[in-house]
């Protein structure tokens, strides 16, 4: 679907990055040793990944530590937006027929207010994307906020759609093909969509900031405050692929031999440190969760495990010896184990790390 940008572009960036040589740099500290067994017993909340009717459920956002919202896909391709609770109860918010080729993206929450976007093809027309709102804690049908969404970009970040100060904001492609970015906003209650243009390709990050969306080895990053106009230009070394927010930049360091290390630093270039070596790769698009935690997939004999680096304490916690489909938003990280009817989702509230 043309208006939904896939993560294939991100994979291309990684392949490109792996072809470059690492520059000469001052030596950094060694990576934190990562053991092959969990360093503690993670107090996870678990929910089944298969519903009673056989539909496969995948959480997209945790509303509370034990309640998630996500997408359930039936064997016939029907898509349902579901609120799932650790008690085992599921509440259906919306149902989209398979014939519409539905895709659901851009979940965001503020208190009891939940928003998301649906892209679908109806009656042979071009795909359209609509913005919806629901009070997830109440038994009330969702409300259409607007169909005036432009061509929204979904890049897999937590801030693809932002719900902040009573306003929903997202980025959209410029239909004129100018290379500019549209920043579109609408009051959560509905009304007219306002459109602001930014020169270049940007995505949203921690409000009220935006950040350049294109990434590659040695490519500089610009942070832009949408309220004040303040700009922060982040210097990046030739072998660094940087992902930045206003608090941290996470750097993938590469050489012609492949992945070298994962580093972090402040956007002004200070406090650079090494988190891990080539045994680890980031599991989320964002620089860090809750401005503090970096989830890493760690290669081990027989599988891939999940480690969490706490930037505040410097500790690395191995929380799962096996983990797939790792994701995170805010202060919660989640992952799956098992396949088919044995699929289970596990979530961890990061504030519970020792």
N, C-alpha and C positions, 0 to 999 in steps of 0.2 A: 504494500500500500504506500503510494508515493509520499503521503504526508507524515508517515511514521518513520523516522530515521532509525535504522537498526544499529546494533553494536558492531556490525561488520566493519564499519569505518574504524572503530577503536582497535580491532584486531589487526587491521592493516597498519595502523600506527606502530603497534608493537613489533610487527614483522620488520617494518622499516627501521625501527630503533635498534633492533638486534644486528643490523648490518653495519653499524657505525662503530668507530673506535672510541675507547674511553680516553678523555683528555688527561694530561698530567695534572695531578691535584695533590694538595696536602693530604697526608694519610689521616684517615678517620679511625675512631675506635673500633674494635672488633665487634661483630654482631653478637647480640645476646644469645647465649647457648639455649637451644630449644630441645627439650627431652622428648622421648618417644611415647611417654605416658602422661596423662593429665597431671598437672601439678596440684590439683584439688578436684573435689567432686562438684561439678557445676550444678547449681539448683535450677534446672531448666523447667519450663512449662511445655508440655508435649500435647500435640493435637494430631489426629489422624489425617493423612493426606488423601484418603479415598472416602467419599461419602457413602451412605447406605445404598444409594442408587447406582454406585459405580463411577460417578464423576470424580475426576481428579482435582484436588484443591491445592492452590498455591497461594500463600499469604503474600500480600504486597505492602502491607503497612500494619504495624501493631498500634492499636488505639489505647490499650492499657497493657501491662505486662502479661495478662492472660486473655486478651481479646484482640483478634486480628480481623482485618478486612482483606479480601482477596478475590481470586477468580476461580470458579469451578467450571471445568470443561467436561461436557458429557461425551459419550462415545459417538454421538451423532453430530458433534461440533457445536451444540448449544452452549452458550456462555452465560453463566450466572455470576452476579456480584454478590458475595456472601460475607456476612459477619459471623465469624467462628469463635466460639468460647471454649476455654479449657474444660468446662463442664460437659462438653460434648454436644452442646446445642448449636444449631446453625440457623441464621436468619437470612432469607433471600431478600435483597434490595431491588435487583433488576434482573431481567432475563432477556437475552438477545439471541434471536434465531440464527442457526448456522448459515442459512442462505444469505445473510447479510455480511458475511465475512467479518465478524466483529473483532475489534481489538479494544482493550481497556487499558488506559495508562493514566499517569499524572495524579495518583492518589495524594491527597493532602488533608490534614486535620488540624483543627484548632478547637480545643475543648470538645463539645459534643457535635460540632459541625464538621461534616466530612464532604469533600468534593472529589470528583474524578472526571475524566474525559472518556467519551466513547467514540470510536471511529467505526463507521459502517457504510456499506454500499446498499442502497435501497432503490428498488424499481428501475434498475439498470442505469441509474445516474452515477455521476462521479462520487467518490467517497466523501463523506461529510463527517465532521467532528463536532460533538456537542459537549457542553459543560453541565454537570449535574451536581446537585446538593442534597444532602440528607442529614437528619439528626440521627446519628447511628445508635444512640441509646434509647430512642423512642420507636414505637410501632407506628410509623407514618410513612407514606410513600415518598420516594425521592421527587425533587422538583427540578425541572429544566431551568437552568440559569440563563444560558444563551446558546444559540447556534452560530453566533458571529465570532468564530474562533480563529479565522484565517487558516494558515497552514502550520499548525503547531509542531514544534520539534520535541521529540521524546528521545533523550539520549541515555536514559537509565540512571539519572542522578536523583537524589532525594528531592531536589528543588526544581525538577522539570515543571511542576506547577507549585506555586507558593500561595498559601493562605495566610495573610498577615494584615493586622490592623483593619479587619473587616473588608478586605479587598482580595480578590483572586487575581494573580498575575501569572503570565506565561510568555514564552517567546514564540515567534512565528517567522516563517520564511517571508521575505519580501516578494510578492507575486510578480514584481517588475524585474526580478532577477538582478538587482543592483548590487547584491552582496551585503546589503544592509540587513540589520535585524529589527524586526518589529517586537516591541515590548507591549503586550496587550494587557489591559486591566479592566476589571468590572467589580462594582460593589457586590458583596456576597448575596445581597437581597435581589440583585438583578438590575437592569437598566441598560444604559448605553456603554459600549466598549470604547475605552480610550486607547489610542495608539501612539506610541513614541518610537522614533527611529534612532538606532545606534549605528554608527559607521563601523562596518566589519561584522564578524560572526561572534555573537555573545550568547551565553546561557545565564540563567539565574543561579545565584548561590545564596548564602545566608542573607536575608533581607536586612537593609535595602540594597545589597550589592549585586552586581553582575560581573562576569568574568569571561574573558575570551574563550571561545568554544573550541577552536582548533588547537591541537596539541601535536607535538613531534619533537624529535631530538634537538635540543638547543633552542627550541622555539620560545621566545619570551612570552610572558603572561601579563595581562593587564587586568587589574581589578578596578571597577568603576562604581562609586556610590551613586545610586540613582536619585537620591534626595539632595545631596550636597554638591555633586559633581566631582568630588575628590577622586583622584586617580592614583593607583599604586602600580608602578611598573616593576615586575619581578625579574631580576636577572637570573638566567639559567645557563649552566655550562653546556658545552656542545653535546655531551653524551647523556644529558638529563632529559627525561620526559616528565614534565611537571603538571600536577593537578593541584590547584590552589583554591582556598577560600580566604576570607579576611584574617583568619587566625593561623592557619598552617598551610604549607605546601608539602605534598608528598612527591618524592622524586624517585623515578625508576632509573637506575644507573645501568648503562649497557656498555658493551664493547663488541668487537667483531666476533668474539667467542660466544656472545649471548648475554643473558642477564647477569649483572655483577652484584647488585645490592639494591636495597630499599632504604632511602634516607628520608628525613623530614627536615624542614627548616621553617623559620618565620618568613612571611612575604618580603620583609626587608633584608633577607639573607642571613640573619643572625640565628644562633642556636641550632646550627646544622648538626645532625647526629645520625648515626647509622642504626637502623632497626634490625636488619637481617641481611643475610647474604643470598646467593643464588638458589638456596633451598626454599625460598618463600616468595609468594606473589600476592599482591593485594586482591581482596575479594569484593570490594565495593568501588564504585566510581568516584565517590567523594574522598577528599583528603583524609578525613577522620570523622568519627562519630562523636557527637556531643563535644566537639573541639578537644578531644582527649584520647579516644581509643582508635587503634588501627587494627582491623582484623586481617590476618594473613593466612593463606592456604599454604601449608608446609608439606613438601614431598617427603614421604617416608616409605619404607619397604612395605609393599602391599597396599598402599593407598595414600590418600591425602587427608591430613588432619587440619584442625582449626586452632590457631593461636591468636591471642589478643595482646597487643602491646599497649600498655598504659603510659601515655606520654607524660603524665603528671608524676608518676612514681618511678618510671624507668623499668618497671617489671614487665616480663613477658609471661603470660599465663597460657598454658596449653589446656584448652577447655574440652576438646573432643579429639580422640585419636583418629576418627573417621568422620568426614563431613562433606556433603555436596550441596550445591545450590545455596551457597552462603550469601546472605543479604543483611542489610541493617539500615535502620532509620533512627535518628535521635539517639536515645540511650539504650536501644535494644538491638541485638543481633540474633539472627535465626538461620537455621540450616536444616537439611534433611538427611535422613538415613533410610536405608531400605529401598526397595523398588516394588512396583505393582501394588498388590493389596497390603504389602508390608511397609509401604511408605509412611514415614512419621516425620512431622516437623517439630523441631526443638527450638525454643526461644530462651534467651538469657538476658536478664536485666543487668546491664553492665555496672551499675552502681553497687552490685552485690559482689563484685570482684574483691578479693582480700587485699 
